[in-house]
Amino acid sequence: MRKIIDINNDWEFTPSFTTAFLNGGGETQIVRLPHTCAETPYDYFDESIYQMVFGYRKRLDLSDRDSRRVFVCFGAAAHYAKVYINGELIGEHKGGYTAFEFELVTDDPAPLLAVELDTRESLNFPPFGKVIDYMTYGGLYREARIEYRENSYIRDVFAKPIVPDAIRVSSKANPKLVAGLTFDGVIDCELDIVGDADAVRLSVYHKDSDKVVAEATVPVGEAYSVTVPRAHLWDTLSPALYRLTAEILKEGTVVDSVTEDIGFRRAEFKKDGFYLNGRKFKLRGLNRHQSYPYVGYAMPRSMQRFDADILKNELGCNAVRTSHYPQSHHFIGRCDELGMPVFTEAPGWQNIGDEEWKNVGVEAVREMVREYRNHPSIILWGVRINESRDDHDFYVRTNEAARNLDPTRATGGVRCHKNSELLEDVYTYNDFIHDGVQPGCEPKKDVTSDMEKAYIISEYGGHMYSTKAFDDEEHRLEHMLRHARTLDAVASYDDIAGSFAWCMFDYNTHKEFGSGDRICYHGVCDMFRNKKLAAHLYAIQDSKEPILEISSSMDIGDHPATNRGRVYILTNADSVRFYKNDRFIHEYTHADTDFPNLAFPPIEITDYIGDQIAENEDFTEKQAQYVKDILNESSRFGMNNLSVEAKGKAAYLMMRYGMDHDAAYRLYGKYIGNWGDKSVMFRFEAYKNGKLVKELKVAPFEERVLCVEVDHTDLVEDKTYDVAAVRIRLTDQNGNNLPYFFGALNANVSGKLELIAESPVILRAGMGGLYVRTTGKEGKATLSLSIPGGESVSVDFDIMIKKNR
């Protein structure tokens, strides 16, 4: 039978590969996988820091292999890998984003396995050749393993669950209804079997159960199929997953088995949009890179899964694009569990190289499809080089490669050109038309070369309005509004299948891009996944938790001419009641919005006065109303930018009541500027179904509060080390971020953990983060964080090593 041995610990690493290294010589350091060849600063570093030829080696213990064949399997190796056994080259792999394996043909029970890795950007295969808008970190950054296999074994399984056409999910269905929907589902399988076998046994289980729900034994050479009675759908509303185990038998004995997680779902792209299980479904997602501060691509299972959780549960996305390369199975697998559709694509960025380059590019498509095609969350293969020119012959080959290996899914290809040649099933286009003035997006008919095929906006936003968390308030607000305008525009078109904003979080990039500090500030979150204002816009569209955020600190001095400017409420509640110093001013709903196509559009605050003027001033009803209208408008746009209507009201007040500019400024100071007030408290109450679900207070700063959020504190070492994400915010006494705070934070860890962090930890815009990593030892640990001269926070961790791993 097959045996899997994880080999993620106790590798020897050298930053400079030599022939002597192959033979066990030279100085090395002990590392664990996933590993990056060079840890990087947070900002201001050159990409040459990780561009080198380096090496890994590990002495293997194959003493229990018996007569079985031995394979070494790598989840990924960035970027050109040569693999050696006892100094002899056994294979090479070009491409840093897909898995590969080699057979170890040796009788040595303790051979020396070595990997030579080249991560220089002069390599002649995707994504290299010209400048690239992301760092291409190097290393054995995913897990590795040894597999013992019999002479007869399963090389590959492709499961194709079939949902009957009659099974359809209504647009009005809820999770409970979908979970209760059952049908007889058929799983057709393709098996690549090496060696001889008599039969194939297919067994199906619910993902988290050992109880067999369906089984079939089929002679080798016949159609491999199994029917699952009362099967459940994989759907965004209820993502039912199954485990399919394929076994090959010889003389009634199982000689090999492979298990894959699968799901029954029907994903269809039509000319009028995307359909999931028969219901039209508008994709609303973000683009994701697989990088992290300091360690680049090298993060284990917990952090990969955490990104999927953030996208779904914190950012309200119902889909994700893995730009611009295939990403971790841990991430995609979590998307399977969460019911989040994935658009994944082959490596590349704009450049198309020579024939050798293209051959590797076609093979990269084959590797991607073959490796990931059992994931039910994947709905679309990207088979073009991101934002590349048309290349008919090359893209005929990439489309054929994908369709031959997986005829069940559509192909797409991200382009930035209108009316380009469409060899794919879906026209996927980066629409960057919106610049604050132009429409949120272009209509499909103005972009695609074939109106009969589906259309997706694969990127928008991003470089059109790069936004740092510490930019001024008006910049941060406009960033959010630009995302809102595009989301609203996309939602207004029935024939746009969906959109993916650029992008989930800020990321390190090359000198040609970003803000000069090697960071692209294109994210709705910072690099540590702390939310910027725009992130809350996505969150409110599909969050189960009540959300209430305000776009302003209400500090008038942060704005030109001390006009408060336009202020928005972001909430998924039905209404928000607005109070000033506990006096009710106005109740806001999502009605009469500038974004009518959003389920929960931003709500602009247009009234800061309420009934105060009518009650406090000796004015007529009409005079009080006119004064109120003028003051509220001047608060948003300034006295010198009043509308024609407001100027007309001002003229009427001057003529009818003899009011002058001095009166106007006195009233502005009293009711808008609140000049002379000891302190002003703005309070917001969010109501859902008539119940108070969230409250927010905005008042002048009084106290620094250190807030620390850890994704998990029970750390478990299984196949390799575990990592926890620590997100840090400095807030005021009411929990509001301090966007202009820059300062150092002391971070210390005691116990069986180590830090992945700057020293000291720097908070930018009052936000930051770090990671803690297990060290291979069980026990307890404590992370202590403190602001010099301020408060401190401690977090306790329990570390366990999983037995029989």
C-alpha positions in Angstrom: 0.0 0.0 0.0 0.9 3.6 -0.5 2.7 5.3 2.5 3.1 9.0 2.8 6.0 10.5 4.8 6.1 14.2 5.4 9.6 15.7 5.0 9.2 19.3 6.1 11.6 19.3 9.0 15.4 19.3 9.3 16.4 20.5 5.9 19.8 22.0 5.4 19.8 25.3 3.5 22.6 27.2 1.8 22.1 30.6 0.2 24.8 29.8 -2.3 24.6 26.4 -4.2 27.9 24.7 -4.9 29.0 21.2 -6.1 30.4 20.6 -2.7 26.9 21.1 -1.2 25.7 18.1 -3.2 28.2 15.9 -1.5 27.4 17.0 2.0 29.9 19.8 2.3 29.7 23.5 3.1 28.1 25.5 5.9 24.3 25.3 6.2 21.5 26.2 8.5 18.6 24.0 9.5 15.2 25.1 8.3 11.7 23.8 8.0 9.3 23.9 5.1 7.5 26.0 4.0 10.7 28.1 3.7 11.7 31.3 1.9 15.2 31.7 0.6 15.5 35.2 2.1 13.3 37.0 4.6 12.7 40.5 3.5 12.0 43.9 5.3 8.5 45.3 5.3 9.4 48.0 2.8 12.3 49.6 1.0 14.1 46.5 -0.2 15.4 45.4 -3.6 14.1 42.2 -5.3 17.7 41.1 -5.7 17.6 40.1 -2.1 15.9 36.8 -3.1 17.3 36.3 -6.6 20.0 33.7 -6.3 20.9 30.1 -6.9 20.6 28.3 -3.5 20.2 24.8 -2.2 18.4 22.5 0.2 19.4 19.0 1.2 18.1 16.3 3.5 19.2 12.8 4.5 16.3 10.5 3.9 15.4 7.3 5.8 14.1 4.8 3.4 14.8 1.7 5.5 11.2 0.6 5.6 10.4 0.9 1.8 10.5 -2.8 1.2 10.0 -3.5 -2.5 8.0 -0.3 -3.1 8.9 2.5 -5.4 9.8 5.8 -3.9 8.8 9.3 -5.1 9.6 12.7 -3.7 6.8 15.2 -4.1 7.1 19.0 -3.8 4.1 21.3 -3.4 6.0 24.0 -5.2 9.6 25.2 -5.7 10.3 28.7 -6.8 11.3 28.8 -9.5 13.7 26.5 -11.5 14.4 23.3 -9.5 17.0 20.6 -10.1 16.6 17.6 -7.9 19.5 15.3 -7.0 20.0 12.0 -5.2 23.5 11.3 -3.9 24.8 14.0 -6.2 23.1 12.6 -9.4 20.5 14.8 -11.2 17.2 12.9 -11.3 14.9 15.7 -12.8 14.2 19.3 -13.1 11.1 21.5 -13.0 10.5 24.9 -14.5 7.8 27.0 -12.8 7.3 28.0 -9.2 3.6 27.6 -8.7 2.6 24.0 -9.3 3.5 20.7 -7.7 5.9 18.1 -9.2 7.4 14.8 -8.3 10.3 12.5 -9.2 11.0 8.9 -8.6 14.0 8.1 -6.5 15.7 5.2 -8.2 18.2 4.1 -5.6 18.9 1.1 -3.3 20.5 3.4 -0.7 18.4 3.2 2.5 19.7 6.7 3.5 20.3 8.7 0.3 21.0 12.4 0.3 18.2 14.4 -1.4 19.3 17.8 -2.7 17.4 20.6 -4.5 19.1 23.3 -6.5 16.8 26.3 -6.9 17.3 29.3 -9.2 15.0 32.3 -8.5 16.6 34.8 -10.8 14.2 36.8 -12.9 16.2 36.2 -16.0 14.7 32.7 -16.3 13.1 31.9 -19.7 9.6 30.8 -18.6 6.5 32.4 -17.1 6.2 34.8 -15.3 9.6 36.1 -16.3 10.9 38.0 -19.2 10.0 41.6 -18.4 9.0 43.6 -15.4 6.4 42.1 -13.1 4.1 43.9 -10.7 4.7 41.6 -7.8 7.6 39.9 -6.0 8.4 36.4 -7.1 10.0 35.1 -3.9 12.0 31.9 -3.9 12.2 28.8 -1.9 10.6 25.5 -1.1 7.6 27.5 0.1 5.1 24.7 0.2 5.2 21.3 1.9 7.1 18.3 0.6 6.7 14.5 1.2 8.0 11.1 0.3 5.6 8.5 -1.1 6.1 4.7 -1.1 4.0 3.1 -3.9 3.6 -0.4 -5.1 4.6 -1.3 -8.7 0.9 -0.8 -9.5 -0.4 2.6 -8.4 -2.8 5.4 -9.2 -1.0 8.3 -10.8 -4.0 10.6 -11.1 -7.8 10.7 -10.4 -10.2 13.1 -12.0 -13.6 13.0 -10.5 -16.5 14.5 -12.4 -19.6 14.7 -10.2 -22.8 15.2 -12.3 -25.8 17.2 -11.2 -29.0 16.4 -13.1 -30.3 19.3 -15.2 -33.6 19.1 -13.3 -31.9 20.1 -10.0 -32.0 23.8 -9.7 -31.6 26.3 -6.9 -34.1 29.1 -6.8 -32.9 32.7 -6.5 -35.0 32.9 -3.4 -33.5 29.8 -1.8 -31.8 29.9 1.6 -29.1 27.6 3.1 -31.6 25.4 4.9 -33.6 24.8 1.6 -30.4 24.0 -0.3 -29.1 21.7 2.4 -32.3 19.8 2.2 -32.3 19.3 -1.5 -31.2 15.8 -2.5 -30.8 13.8 -5.7 -29.1 10.8 -7.1 -25.6 12.1 -8.1 -23.3 10.3 -10.4 -19.5 10.6 -10.2 -17.7 9.7 -13.4 -14.0 9.2 -12.9 -10.9 9.1 -15.0 -8.0 7.1 -13.5 -4.4 7.0 -14.7 -3.2 3.6 -13.5 0.4 2.6 -13.7 1.1 -1.2 -13.8 -1.4 -4.0 -13.6 -4.7 -4.1 -11.7 -7.9 -6.2 -11.8 -10.5 -3.7 -10.6 -11.1 -0.3 -9.3 -13.2 0.3 -6.2 -14.8 3.8 -5.7 -16.0 4.7 -2.2 -17.7 7.9 -1.3 -18.0 9.4 2.2 -19.3 12.7 3.6 -16.2 14.8 4.0 -16.0 14.5 7.8 -17.4 11.0 8.2 -16.0 7.5 7.9 -19.4 6.1 6.9 -19.6 4.9 3.3 -22.5 6.5 1.4 -21.8 4.9 -1.9 -19.5 2.3 -3.4 -18.9 0.6 -6.7 -16.3 -1.9 -7.9 -15.5 -1.8 -11.6 -13.2 -4.0 -13.7 -10.1 -2.2 -15.0 -10.8 -0.8 -18.5 -14.5 -0.2 -18.0 -16.2 3.2 -17.2 -15.4 4.1 -13.6 -18.6 5.4 -12.1 -20.4 5.5 -8.8 -23.9 6.7 -7.9 -24.5 8.6 -4.7 -28.1 8.3 -3.5 -29.6 11.4 -1.8 -26.6 13.5 -2.7 -26.4 17.1 -1.6 -25.2 20.1 -3.7 -22.1 22.1 -3.3 -23.4 25.6 -3.4 -22.5 29.0 -1.9 -25.6 28.6 0.3 -24.6 25.1 1.5 -21.2 23.7 0.3 -21.7 20.0 0.8 -18.4 18.1 0.3 -17.6 14.5 -0.2 -14.5 12.3 0.0 -13.9 10.0 -2.9 -11.5 7.2 -2.4 -10.3 5.3 -5.5 -8.6 2.0 -4.9 -7.0 -0.5 -7.3 -7.2 -4.2 -6.5 -5.2 -7.2 -7.6 -6.6 -10.6 -6.8 -9.0 -8.9 -4.3 -6.3 -7.1 -2.4 -6.0 -3.3 -2.3 -2.6 -2.3 -3.6 -3.1 1.5 -3.8 -5.6 4.2 -3.0 -6.0 8.0 -3.6 -8.5 10.3 -1.8 -9.9 13.5 -3.2 -12.4 16.0 -1.8 -15.2 16.7 -4.3 -18.6 18.4 -4.6 -21.7 18.1 -6.7 -22.3 21.4 -8.5 -23.1 22.8 -11.9 -21.2 25.9 -12.9 -22.2 27.5 -16.2 -21.1 30.6 -18.0 -23.7 31.9 -20.4 -24.0 35.1 -22.4 -26.0 36.8 -19.7 -23.9 35.8 -16.8 -22.8 33.0 -14.4 -25.2 30.3 -13.2 -24.5 28.1 -10.2 -26.8 25.1 -9.9 -29.3 26.7 -12.2 -29.6 30.1 -10.5 -28.0 33.2 -11.8 -25.2 34.3 -9.5 -23.3 37.6 -9.7 -19.7 37.0 -8.7 -18.4 39.7 -6.4 -14.8 39.2 -5.3 -11.3 40.4 -4.8 -7.9 39.4 -6.3 -5.5 37.7 -4.0 -1.7 37.3 -4.0 -0.2 34.5 -2.0 2.4 36.7 -0.3 2.9 37.8 3.3 5.2 40.3 5.0 8.8 39.2 5.7 8.4 35.5 4.5 7.0 36.1 1.0 5.2 33.0 -0.2 6.2 30.7 2.7 3.2 30.3 5.0 1.7 27.0 6.2 -1.9 25.6 6.2 -3.3 27.9 8.9 -2.4 31.1 7.2 -3.5 30.0 3.8 -6.9 29.0 5.2 -7.1 32.2 7.2 -7.0 34.3 4.0 -10.0 32.4 2.6 -11.8 33.0 5.9 -11.0 36.7 5.7 -12.3 37.0 2.2 -15.6 35.2 3.0 -16.3 36.1 6.6 -14.7 39.5 7.0 -14.8 41.0 3.5 -18.1 39.6 2.4 -16.8 38.2 -0.9 -18.6 35.5 -2.7 -15.7 34.7 -5.1 -11.9 35.1 -5.5 -9.4 35.3 -8.3 -6.0 33.8 -7.5 -3.9 36.3 -9.4 -1.6 35.6 -11.2 -0.8 31.9 -10.6 -2.1 28.8 -9.0 -2.1 29.0 -5.2 -2.0 26.7 -2.2 -4.4 23.7 -1.9 -4.9 24.8 1.7 -6.4 28.1 0.4 -8.4 26.5 -2.4 -9.5 23.7 -0.1 -10.8 26.2 2.4 -12.7 27.9 -0.5 -14.3 24.5 -1.1 -15.4 24.3 2.5 -16.7 27.9 2.5 -18.6 27.6 -0.8 -16.6 30.4 -2.5 -16.1 30.1 -6.2 -12.5 30.5 -7.5 -11.1 31.8 -10.8 -7.5 30.5 -11.0 -5.0 31.1 -13.7 -1.7 30.0 -15.0 1.4 32.0 -14.2 2.3 35.1 -16.1 2.2 38.9 -16.3 1.9 40.7 -19.6 5.0 39.3 -21.3 5.0 36.5 -23.8 8.4 35.0 -24.6 9.9 32.8 -27.3 8.9 29.3 -28.3 10.8 27.7 -25.4 9.0 30.1 -23.0 5.7 29.3 -24.6 6.2 25.6 -24.3 6.7 25.9 -20.6 3.6 28.2 -20.4 1.5 25.5 -22.1 2.9 22.9 -19.7 2.1 25.2 -16.8 -1.6 25.2 -17.9 -1.6 21.4 -18.0 0.0 21.2 -14.6 -2.5 23.6 -13.1 -5.6 21.9 -14.5 -4.4 18.4 -13.7 -3.5 19.4 -10.1 -6.5 21.4 -9.2 -9.4 20.0 -11.2 -11.0 18.1 -8.3 -11.7 21.3 -6.3 -15.4 22.1 -6.7 -14.7 25.7 -5.9 -12.8 26.3 -9.1 -15.2 27.5 -11.8 -12.9 29.0 -14.4 -9.4 28.3 -15.8 -7.3 31.3 -16.8 -5.3 30.2 -19.8 -3.9 33.5 -21.0 -1.0 35.4 -19.6 -2.4 38.2 -17.5 -2.8 41.4 -19.6 -0.9 40.0 -22.5 -1.4 40.7 -26.2 -3.2 38.3 -28.5 -1.1 35.3 -29.7 -3.4 33.0 -31.7 -1.2 29.9 -31.9 -0.1 30.1 -28.3 -3.6 30.5 -27.0 -5.0 27.8 -29.2 -2.6 25.5 -27.4 -3.4 26.7 -23.9 -7.1 26.4 -24.5 -6.7 22.9 -25.9 -4.5 21.9 -23.0 -7.2 23.0 -20.5 -10.1 21.6 -22.4 -8.5 18.2 -23.0 -7.7 17.7 -19.4 -11.0 19.2 -18.1 -13.9 19.6 -20.5 -16.2 20.3 -17.5 -15.0 23.9 -16.9 -14.9 27.1 -18.9 -11.7 28.8 -19.9 -11.0 32.5 -19.6 -8.0 34.8 -20.0 -7.4 38.1 -18.4 -6.8 40.9 -20.9 -6.6 44.7 -20.8 -7.5 45.2 -24.5 -11.0 45.6 -25.9 -12.3 43.4 -28.7 -9.2 41.1 -28.6 -9.4 37.6 -30.1 -11.6 35.4 -28.0 -10.6 31.8 -28.1 -11.8 31.2 -24.5 -15.3 30.6 -23.2 -15.4 33.8 -21.1 -14.1 37.3 -22.0 -12.3 38.3 -18.8 -11.3 42.0 -18.9 -9.5 44.4 -16.6 -11.8 47.5 -16.7 -10.0 50.5 -15.3 -12.2 53.2 -16.9 -13.4 54.6 -13.6 -11.2 57.5 -12.6 -13.6 59.3 -10.3 -15.4 60.9 -13.3 -15.9 58.2 -15.9 -18.6 55.5 -15.3 -18.0 52.8 -12.8 -17.5 50.3 -15.6 -18.0 49.9 -19.3 -20.9 47.9 -20.7 -20.2 44.5 -22.1 -21.0 45.5 -25.7 -18.2 48.1 -25.7 -15.6 45.6 -24.7 -16.1 42.0 -25.8 -15.5 40.7 -29.3 -18.3 38.1 -28.9 -21.6 39.0 -27.2 -22.7 35.4 -27.2 -20.1 34.5 -24.7 -19.9 35.4 -21.0 -18.1 38.4 -19.7 -16.3 39.1 -16.4 -14.5 42.2 -15.1 -11.3 40.6 -13.7 -9.8 43.7 -12.2 -10.8 47.3 -11.4 -9.6 49.9 -8.9 -6.0 49.2 -7.9 -3.5 51.6 -9.5 -6.3 54.0 -10.5 -6.4 55.3 -6.9 -3.6 53.8 -4.8 -4.6 54.4 -1.2 -2.5 54.1 2.0 -4.2 53.5 5.3 -2.5 56.7 6.5 -3.7 58.9 3.6 -5.9 61.8 4.5 -9.5 61.2 5.2 -10.8 62.5 1.9 -8.4 60.2 0.0 -9.6 57.2 2.0 -13.2 58.2 1.4 -12.7 58.6 -2.3 -11.1 55.2 -2.4 -14.2 53.6 -0.9 -16.5 55.5 -3.2 -14.7 54.4 -6.3 -15.1 50.8 -5.3 -18.8 51.6 -4.6 -19.3 53.2 -8.0 -17.8 50.2 -9.8 -19.7 47.6 -7.7 -22.9 49.5 -8.3 -22.3 49.8 -12.0 -21.5 46.1 -12.4 -24.6 45.2 -10.5 -26.7 47.3 -12.9 -25.7 45.2 -15.9 -27.5 41.8 -16.2 -25.0 40.5 -18.7 -21.8 41.0 -16.6 -21.2 37.8 -14.8 -19.3 39.5 -12.0 -16.2 41.4 -11.0 -13.0 41.1 -9.0 -11.5 44.2 -7.5 -7.8 44.8 -7.4 -7.1 43.8 -4.7 -7.4 42.1 -1.3 -4.3 43.6 0.4 -1.3 45.7 -0.2 1.8 43.8 -1.4 5.5 44.2 -2.1 6.4 44.9 -5.7 9.2 45.8 -8.0 10.8 49.3 -8.3 8.7 50.0 -11.5 5.5 49.9 -9.5 4.2 50.9 -6.1 5.0 54.0 -4.2 8.8 53.9 -4.3 8.9 51.9 -1.0 8.4 48.6 -2.8 4.8 48.5 -1.8 1.7 48.6 -4.0 -1.0 50.2 -1.8 -3.8 48.8 -4.0 -5.5 46.7 -1.3 -8.7 47.2 0.6 -6.5 45.9 3.5 -2.9 46.5 4.4 -0.3 43.7 4.2 -1.3 42.3 7.6 -5.0 42.1 6.4 -6.1 45.1 8.6 -9.1 46.8 6.9 -9.0 50.1 5.2 -12.3 52.0 4.8 -13.0 50.4 1.4 -12.9 46.9 3.0 -16.0 47.7 5.0 -17.9 48.4 1.8 -17.4 44.8 0.7 -18.0 43.4 4.1 -21.5 45.0 4.4 -22.7 43.4 1.2 -22.7 39.9 2.6 -21.7 39.7 6.3 -23.7 37.8 8.8 -22.4 40.0 11.7 -23.8 43.5 12.2 -21.4 46.2 10.8 -21.4 49.9 11.5 -18.5 52.1 10.3 -18.2 55.9 9.7 -15.9 57.3 7.1 -14.9 60.3 9.2 -13.3 61.1 12.6 -15.5 64.3 12.5 -12.4 66.4 13.0 -13.1 69.5 10.9 -9.5 70.6 11.0 -8.5 67.5 8.9 -10.3 69.1 5.9 -9.7 72.1 3.6 -11.2 75.3 5.0 -12.3 73.2 8.0 -15.4 72.0 6.1 -16.2 68.5 7.4 -16.8 67.3 3.9 -18.9 64.4 2.8 -19.3 61.7 5.4 -20.7 58.2 4.9 -22.2 55.5 7.1 -21.3 51.9 6.1 -23.7 49.4 7.6 -25.7 46.2 6.8 -28.4 47.3 9.2 -31.9 48.5 8.1 -31.4 52.0 9.6 -29.0 54.1 11.6 -30.0 56.7 14.1 -27.7 59.7 14.4 -27.2 61.6 17.6 -25.1 64.6 18.6 -24.4 65.0 22.3 -27.2 62.5 22.9 -29.6 64.7 21.0 -31.4 62.8 18.1 -30.6 64.4 14.8 -31.8 62.0 12.0 -32.5 58.4 11.1 -30.9 57.2 7.9 -31.9 54.2 5.7 -30.5 52.8 2.4 -33.3 54.6 0.5 -32.6 57.5 -1.9 -29.0 56.4 -2.5 -26.5 57.2 -5.2 -25.8 53.4 -5.4 -29.3 51.9 -6.1 -27.9 48.5 -7.3 -26.1 47.7 -4.1 -27.8 45.6 -1.4 -26.3 47.9 1.3 -25.0 51.1 -0.3 -23.0 53.7 1.6 -25.3 56.3 3.3 -24.3 59.9 3.2 -24.9 62.0 6.3 -26.7 65.1 5.1 -28.1 66.5 8.3 -26.0 67.5 11.4 -28.7 69.8 12.8 -32.1 68.1 13.1 -34.6 70.3 14.9 -32.1 72.4 16.8 -32.4 75.6 14.8 -36.2 75.4 14.8 -36.2 74.9 18.6 -33.4 77.2 19.6 -33.7 80.2 17.3 -36.5 82.7 17.0 -37.1 81.9 13.3 -40.1 81.2 11.2 -40.6 77.6 10.1 -39.4 78.4 6.5 -36.5 80.5 7.8 -35.3 77.7 10.1 -35.6 75.2 7.3 -33.7 77.4 4.8 -30.9 78.1 7.3 -30.7 74.4 8.2 -30.4 73.4 4.5 -27.7 76.0 3.8 -25.6 75.1 6.8 -25.8 71.3 6.1 -24.8 71.9 2.5 -21.9 74.2 3.5 -20.7 71.6 5.9 -20.4 69.1 3.0 -19.1 71.4 0.3 -18.1 74.7 1.9 -19.6 78.1 1.9 -18.0 79.0 -1.4 -19.3 76.0 -3.2 -23.0 76.2 -2.5 -25.5 74.9 -5.1 -27.6 77.3 -7.1 -30.6 76.2 -5.0 -28.7 77.0 -1.7 -27.6 80.4 -3.0 -31.2 81.2 -3.9 -32.3 80.3 -0.4 -29.5 82.5 1.0 -30.6 85.4 -1.1 -34.2 84.9 0.1 -33.0 85.0 3.8 -31.0 88.2 3.2 -33.9 89.9 1.4 -36.8 88.7 3.6 -35.1 88.5 7.0 -32.1 90.8 6.6 -29.7 88.0 7.5 -26.1 88.6 6.5 -22.8 86.7 6.3 -22.0 87.3 10.0 -25.2 85.6 10.9 -24.4 82.7 8.7 -21.0 82.2 10.2 -22.3 82.5 13.7 -24.9 79.9 13.0 -22.3 77.7 11.3 -20.0 77.8 14.3 -22.9 77.0 16.6 -24.5 74.1 14.8 -21.9 72.7 12.5 -18.5 73.7 13.8 -19.6 73.4 17.4 -17.2 76.1 18.3 -17.1 76.8 22.0 -18.6 73.4 23.0 -16.5 71.6 25.6 -16.8 68.4 23.6 -19.0 66.9 20.9 -20.0 63.3 20.9 -21.5 61.8 17.8 -23.3 58.6 18.4 -24.7 56.1 15.8 -27.2 53.3 16.5 -27.7 50.6 13.9 -31.1 48.8 13.9 -32.0 45.5 12.3 -35.6 44.3 12.3 -36.4 47.0 14.9 -33.6 45.9 17.3 -30.4 47.7 18.2 -27.5 45.6 16.8 -24.5 47.9 16.9 -23.5 51.2 18.4 -20.6 53.5 17.4 -19.3 56.7 19.1 -17.1 59.3 17.6 -15.6 61.9 19.9 -12.3 63.8 20.4 -9.4 61.6 21.3 -8.8 61.0 25.0 -7.0 57.7 25.4 -4.9 55.2 23.4 -6.2 51.7 23.5 -4.1 48.8 22.2 -6.2 46.2 20.4 -4.8 42.8 19.6 -6.6 40.2 17.5 -5.2 36.7 17.1 -6.7 34.2 14.6 -6.0 31.2 16.8 -4.2 30.5 20.1 -4.3 26.7 20.1 -1.4 26.0 17.8 -1.0 22.5 16.4 2.1 21.0 14.6 1.0 18.4 12.2 2.9 18.0 8.9 5.0 21.1 9.7 5.0 24.2 11.9 1.9 26.2 12.7 1.6 30.0 12.5 -0.8 32.4 14.1 -1.6 35.9 12.7 -1.6 38.8 15.2 -3.3 41.9 13.9 -2.7 45.1 16.0 -4.7 48.3 16.1 -4.2 51.4 18.2 -7.6 53.0 18.8 -9.2 55.8 20.8 -11.4 55.2 23.8 -14.3 54.4 21.5 -12.6 51.8 19.4 -11.9 54.1 16.4 -8.6 53.7 14.6 -5.9 56.3 15.0 -5.0 56.8 11.3 -2.2 59.2 11.8 -0.4 57.3 14.5 3.1 56.1 13.6 5.1 54.5 16.4 7.0 51.6 17.7 5.7 48.7 19.7 7.7 46.3 21.8 7.0 42.6 21.1 8.5 39.8 23.1 7.7 36.1 23.2 8.4 33.6 25.9 8.0 29.8 25.6 7.9 27.6 22.5 7.3 30.2 19.9 9.3 32.5 17.7 8.4 35.8 16.2 8.1 36.7 12.5 8.2 40.5 12.8 10.1 43.7 12.7 12.0 44.7 15.8 10.5 46.8 17.1 7.1 46.4 15.6 6.0 49.5 13.7 2.4 50.7 13.6 1.5 52.6 10.5 -1.8 54.4 10.4 -2.4 53.0 13.9 -2.3 49.4 12.5 0.2 46.7 12.1 0.9 43.0 12.7 3.2 40.2 13.3 3.2 36.4 13.2 4.2 33.8 15.7 5.6 30.4 14.6 5.9 27.1 16.5 9.4 25.6 16.9 8.7 21.9 17.1 8.2 21.7 20.8 5.0 21.4 22.8 4.1 23.7 25.7 2.8 27.1 26.5 4.0 30.5 25.3 3.1 34.1 25.8 3.3 37.0 23.4 3.7 40.4 25.2 3.0 43.7 23.4 3.5 47.1 24.8 3.6 50.7 23.8 6.5 52.6 25.4 4.9 54.6 28.2 1.6 53.1 27.5 -0.5 50.0 28.1 0.6 46.4 27.4 -1.3 43.3 26.2 -0.4 39.6 26.6 -1.7 36.7 24.6 -1.3 33.1 25.8 -0.8 30.2 23.4 -1.0 26.4 23.8 1.2 24.4 21.4 0.5 20.7 20.7 2.4 18.3 18.4 0.0 16.0 16.7 1.0 12.4 17.2 1.5 9.9 14.4 1.9 12.7 12.0 
